[in-house]
Amino acid sequence: KAFDRLASMKCFQRVSGHHNRLLSLYAPCLYDRYQTTMKAVFNHHPNLKRPFKSSVWPAVTFNLGPHSVTKEHVDTRNYTAGACPITVLGSYDPMKGSHMVLWDLKLIIEFPPGSTIILPSSTLRHGNTTIQPHKCWYSFTQYTSGTIFCWFNYGFRSTQQLLEEDPELFARMEMERDTRWAESLNLFSTVDEYKPL
């Protein structure tokens, strides 16, 4: 009930749509991969319910603090080639706390309330700094488990089912594992591909 209430709120529906639009603009190939995969998954499993109709991400986290701090981490179970949008909300001074830290890039970024970042959370170490005790910090994050993409790629089968039912396809997919990473990188756009609006 609590989740349904949050997901039905206009503010989160709008932020969800904003995330969706950002991905479609800045990483259209990745967006197409999400859209194709999720459409097929939801068509194959019509009993599943999307958290937001306006979004390609099938999962969401409402981090409602009031002092939410994420330590340095990598979301290893998320889609490796994917990206996660994070929007922060609350009442705090962004110069005195709540900085987004990206360890691998050696970046510390001021992150004011209402800001959004989209990052490859399964490969990039990230987290945020704390805020003053009398302030509040919330976040809204959308993401996708990597196993959903495996399930789709394996013809809506688990790894074990694929191995038992089609060992030749399983062997071929295992051999392609090394090249799949390079193909995934091509889903991200370069600065040269951006067109002015």
Salt bridges, closest charged atoms under 4 A:
ASP4 OD1 - LYS49 NZ 3.54
GLU72 OE2 - ARG125 NH1 2.47
ASP75 OD1 - HIS73 NE2 3.42
ASP75 OD2 - HIS126 NE2 3.29
ASP104 OD1 - ARG125 NE 2.86
GLU165 OE1 - ARG157 NH1 3.35
GLU174 OE2 - ARG177 NH2 2.61
